[in-house]
Amino acid sequence: MERGAALSVKAKVSNKMKFMQMLDSQTYRVLQKEAKIRGASIQELLRTVIIPDWLSEHRRKERS
């Protein structure tokens, strides 16, 4: 019982969600190259460039 309560509290403290993405090797290499050019990891590239750009583009399409 006590252990479950601790896990519950921990879940409330963290509001971050995880997801996994599988990529084909060609897409991975493209991302790897872009990340290297920018001096970043693939995760950083996805988090700071790819996802925000994608969201911005799709929001514009929804408003149209």
HUZIQUI-V933788 format. One record per helix or strand of 2 or more residues. SS is the DSSP state (~ for helix, > for strand). FROM is the first residue (numbers start at 0). LEN is the number of residues. Records with the same first field share a line. If there is no record, write none. Layout:
SS: FROM-LEN + FROM-LEN
This chain:
~: 1-12 + 24-14 + 41-22
